[in-house]
Amino acid sequence: METFICVFVYRSIMKSFNQYFLDKEYERVEKLGDKLAEVDPLIDWEAFRHIIHDMYDNRSGRGGRPNIDEIVMMKMLVLQQWHGLSDPELERQATDRISFRKFLGFPKTIPDRSTVWSFRERLTETGKDKEIWDELQRQLNAKGLKVKKGVMQDATFITTDPGHKKADEPRGPEAKTRRSKDGKWAKKGVKSYYGYKLHTKTDMDYGLIRRLETTPANVHDGQIDLSEEGEVAYRDRGYAFAPCAGYNASMKRAVRGHPLNIREKMRNHRIARKRSAWERPYAVIKNIFNAGHTLLTTTIRQHTKNIFSCFNYNLHQLATLQKNTS
């Protein structure tokens, strides 16, 4: 009994020493500025635990719970999208960087690349990625950040590698190359893009992304309506003739034989000015999170990645809003 107590006390002391040295090491990083430390307290991470926990069932063939804490696993995906890392590079940097380990809560074990891949796949297969997104929206609304003035819908290309297969070779589930399953070609102006399209709805009050959808690149913007009843939806000319569940504030587009009159031009100008104030999301997602290009081969996997890119953008925007109000 005495031996057990001695071992327990020794381990407690060593754990306290380890934590002390980790905290001291992190202090130097904190002085230089740590964006992850800024966004970490902005949401309730524990609220996501039951969503992830429900993916696992010890009594079925789906497998038991992972040995890694559920929130650590979710934060690993946040880190991955925040820094545009592959699974192997995520494992390496989460092991090496003190700011990453601080964000994860200094876990005893850093998930390896295969654990991260399996976790992300299970999120996709079970639809839990969408439940995580819905919980984030619930928390935003609970903070009083509800949509008031209206929303802005837009879309952007997420490119991927087309591969070198001939045009008449299969690109669906039968495709042999890993790079050309769901991606499609699309043209905007004189430039062609291959891959997917991220459609988002951003609120005009706080610049937060509220809804998103992922499609192959050749799906026209106007085929996706993210607006809801009661919302004023500001959209560009690409949505001019598209349906709208909310109040349609899409810009008008001239057609052959029917040029825009002065009132329609003035209306377009007013809508363009409103939209320009909140056109940050794609710049942040592509330039800060490096998520404008992907190696994923299917739309459903890309959608999970887009969810975490938009999740991170909302964290980034929350930090900005907090600074502006403090």
PyMOL commands that set and color helices and strands:
alter all, ss='L'
color gray80, all
select helices_A, chain A and resi 2-32+35-42+45-53+70-83+87-96+98-104+113-126+128-142+221-223+237-239+262-276+281-288+299-325
alter helices_A, ss='H'
color red, helices_A
select strands_A, chain A and resi 151-160+184-188+191-203+209-216+232-235+247-250+293-294
alter strands_A, ss='S'
color yellow, strands_A
deselect
rebuild
show_as cartoon
